[in-house]
Amino acid sequence: MPVDQKTWNSLKTIGLTDYEATTYLALTSMISGTATEISMASKVPRSRIYDILKGMARKGFVEIERGRPLKYNVVPPSEVFNRNKQKLIEDLEEAELELTSTYESQISKLPAPIWLIHGPEKIIKKEMEIVARAKESINIRAGFMFKDEAVHLKEKINQAARRGVKTKIMAAPYTVIDEEKMDMAQELDGIKAEVRIYQIPFVKMIVRDGKEMMLIFSKFSGEEKKAVAQSAIGVWNQYQEIAQNYANVFETMWEGDMPKRPDKNKKQSINPLKSIMDKGI
């Protein structure tokens, strides 16, 4: 049976050898068969087919039905791929954590712990690295966001949540970028974090574990304050004292539960916590 190269590569990725992949492909068409029938359908030598089928049974790709002769039933592809997909994700996350730990231990030895990062793509990439290094907490103040940034954040923060990392996000009600107005609460729906919508300035901040942080600034234009994405600059900072200070100010605002979405018809009193945050961040 002709098979797409991507399908073949996927079977190899989830642990099948060439002979095993060929046998599994034949069995998906047969559903069930004896070793002789499977050997003929797959063109796998009969001298090898018994050992191959036993190995596939151990890996969970076929089930052996007792009798004379033995019959081999294929495990449905949906079951096989769902099981192996989860294992692959777990293996990748474990590898990412191990390599991130090595990276983090070395990067801290560099002489200059502050860098400027230009452009939304590079900024988002650095944000994802910072989130991946989190061990305890992530604090985010999202006065604005880039297009599709929330998609990347959700993936990484949800991974961090599985490691026990607690995330808090203060987000502005909306952001306008590339002529598109995005509702921040809607963009962040499904993220495993505490999210609060506040009226906050158009500045973005991310702090992890009180040890590392990045401030992101952008030019804004027009009455709607449209973010000019390509003008964005990120200030990546690994001075722990500074990162901890910003984390403390964030927590002060969070615990103080600053007003959410102020009523435009009411005269607003000065909020000392907001003043602290604006001066500190």
N, C-alpha and C positions, 0 to 999 in steps of 0.2 A: 504494500500500500504506500503510494507516494506520501511523503510527510514534509511539512514546512520546516525549513532549517531552524527557525526559532523554537518550534515544538521540540525538535531533536535536542537542541541546546538546553532547553528547559529540563528535559528528562535527565540529561547529564548533570545539570546543576543540582538537582535534588538527589543525586547519588547513584544513578544507574551507570553501569559499564555499557560499552557498545552492544555486546550480546544481550545484556539485560534490557536495554532500551528497545532493541529490535524485537525481543520476545514480548515485552509489554505492549508494544504497538500491535503485534499480531493478536495478542489476547484481547485487546479492546474491540477487535472485530469479531473474535470468536466467542467471547464472554467466558467460555469454559471449554476444557479439552484435556485429553490425555497427553502425556509427554511426547508420544509419537506424533499425534496430530499437531501439537504446537511446534515440534521440530520441523515438520513438513511445511507448515504455514509461515514460519519465521525464517526458514532456510538456515537455522542454527544447527550445527552438527548434532546428531543424536547422542554421540559420545559425550557431549558437553551439556546437553539440555537438562539432565537431572540435577547436576550441581548448580546450574544457573537458576532453575526454578526454586531449589532449596534456599539459595541466597536471596532471591526475591521475596520468598515467604518471610525470611528473617527481617527483611527491610520493610515489610508490610505492603508489598505490591500485589501479591497473590495469596490466596487461601487454599490450603490443601484439603481435599475431600477424600476421606478414607474409603477404600474399596479396592477391588481388583478389576482393572488397574486403577491406580490413583488418578484422581481428576484434579485439575488446577483451575480455580475460579479467579477471574480478575477482580481486584479491588477497584471500585469506581474511581475514575480520574478526579472527580470533585473531592472525594475523601482523601485521596493520595496527596493532591496539591494543597488542600487546606492544611493538612497536618504538616507537610514539609515546608509550606510557606511560613507558618508560625515558627518552626524550628530555625529556618533560615534567617528570619527577622531577629530572633533571639541571639543567634550566633553573630550576626552583623553588629548588633547593639553591644554585645560583649567585646567584640574586637574593637569597636569604636571607643569604648570606655578605656580599654587597655592602652590603645595607641594615643588617645587624648591625654591620659595620665602621663605617658612618656613625654609627649609634646609639651604639656604644661610644666613638667619638672625642668625641661630644658629652656623653654622660652623665658622663664623667670630669671635665668642667669644672664640674659642679654642686658647690656649696659643702659639702654634707653627704654624705660617702661611706658612711654607715651608716643603714640603714632597718630598721624592724620590719614584718614581713609576717604577717598573721593569716589562719588558715584553710588547710586542705589544698589547695584548688583554686588559690589564689593562690600558695602555696608551690611547688606542682608546676610551675606556669607559670613562676615565676622560676627554678627549677632548670633547666628546659628552655632558658631564655634563656642561662643561664650556660654550659651545655654547648655551645650553638650558637656561643658566642664563643671556645671553646677552639681554640688553634692548635697546642699541643704536648702538653699533659697534662691529665688529669682524675683527681683522687683523691677517692674517695667512701668514707666510713665510714657504713654503714647499720645502726645499732643497731635501727632499726625502719623500716617503710615504710607508706605509705598504700595503701589499696585501689586497684588498677589503676595505681599509680605505676610499677611495673616495666615495664609495657607502653610507657608514654611514654619511659622511660629507654632502653629497648632501641632504639626508633626513632631517638632523637637521638644516642645513643652509637654506633650502627652507622653513622649518617651521618658522625659525627666520625671514625670509624675509616677511612672512605674518604678523608678529608682527611689521614690520617697521624697523627691524634691517638691517643696511648696512654692507656688508661684502666685504673686499678687500683681494685678494690672490695673492701673488708673488710665482710663482712656477718654479722650475728648468725644463729644457726641457724634461728630462726623469729621471726615477729611475729604478734601477735594484734590484730586491728582489726575493729570492727563485728561482734564475736562470731565472727569467722572466723580460724582459725589458718592462717597461710601459711608453707610451707617456702621459705626465702629462696633456697636453691640452685635449687629448682624454678622459682621466680618469675623468676630471672635466667638461666634456661637459654636459650641462643641469643644472648646478648649478646656483642658483640665486645670483650671486656675480660678482664683477668686477675681472677678472682674467688676469694677465700679466705674460708672460713667460720671465724669466730672467736667466742669468748665475749667480747662487748664490751658496755659499758653502753648503755642505751636512749637514745642521742643520735645524731643524724644530722649529717653534715658533707659538704660538697662544695666542693672547691677546684679552680680551673682556672688552669693556667699559673703558679701561685704568685702570682697578681695579684688574684684576686677569689674570694670564698668566701661560703658561707652555713652557719650553724649552725641546726639545727632541734630544738626541744624540744617535748615533749608531756606532759600529765598521764597517769599510768597507774593502773589500778585492779585490785583483786583479786589473788589468788595468781598468776594467769597473766600479770599485768602487761599488761592490755589497754590499748592506746593509746586515749585519748579524742581522736579526730581533730580535733574542732572546737575543742579547747583549744590546738592547735598554734600555735607562734610561730616564725617564721624571722628570724634576724638576718643581714641581707645586708650584707656588708662589702667595701668597695673600698680599704681601706688596704692597700697592697701589702706593707708590712713585716709586718703581722699575718698576711696570707694566706700569705706566704712562710714564716713561722714555723710555721704549722700544716702546711704542705706538708712542711717539713723533719721535723717530728715524725712525720708519717704515714710518710715514707720510712724513718725510723729503725726504726719498728715493722716495716715491710714487710721491710726488709733483715735485721732481727733474727729474722724468721720466728717471731713469738710463737706459743706453743702453740695448737693448734686443738682445739676441743671437749674441754676437760679431763675426765679420768676422775673421776667423782664418788666412786669408791671409793678413790682415792688422795689423800693429803694433798698439796695444791698448795703449791709454794714460791712466794715472792714474785717476781714478774717485774718487774724495774726498768723495762723498756720500757713495760709496761702502766701502771706508776705515772706515768711521764712523760706518757703519752698522756692518762691520766685528769686529770692536773693541767693539761695544756696545752689540752685540748679539752673 
